[in-house]
């Protein structure tokens, strides 16, 4: 759930420069070993920017960029080896590339390497090292690391349990748009862990996560509507969000709960809600 293997396009084009101009500049500089240009060529091939899409060529260019010390190229290679997407999966090599980029202070690498230490993939499991790396990346604004650091303080993984600090980091992640952070922020307000207990604020955070198609958030806001906690009780809205959660692969079986809530609705309400959910288009992340 937490590994983000899909590579995000980084804005490397300078102000006033077109994609074609950026590609031309990169293609001129890459043969002489300019590390940034090599990485730009990697992205050009990975996303078909100025050249036809070619994943294997992208890997080749990123390998060259990584070898030249480009941190983004090293993160790219780490993700390739971690996922096995284009090269044989090798967690140790993935960790080694993330380590090289983390040594340069790259926040994405610090986050990814933190996950590897947390899970013991490619390295010996070490919650203390994971927490240190999450802290570094979180301080630099990485929302995923902020969420992970919140979990660390919530459950005492590598750091002492501290609900107040957990809430602070969940809130940072939530404000950065992390749906997982929004769910935990909702649970934090629901339980009153590190913040004053507040059902209304809990419902607001669950709703934000649900709107991002997060199944945990959808289940949670459905529960709030069913019980009338933080929102006005509304069984049809509860049924709607439970259906959305099930459609999105919520981790627990919901069939019995759906039957219970459906029994409180009219036939027309059930049909209307089911058709609405069935016809929904996926939410763009």
Beta strands, then each sheet from edge to edge (+ up, - down):
end
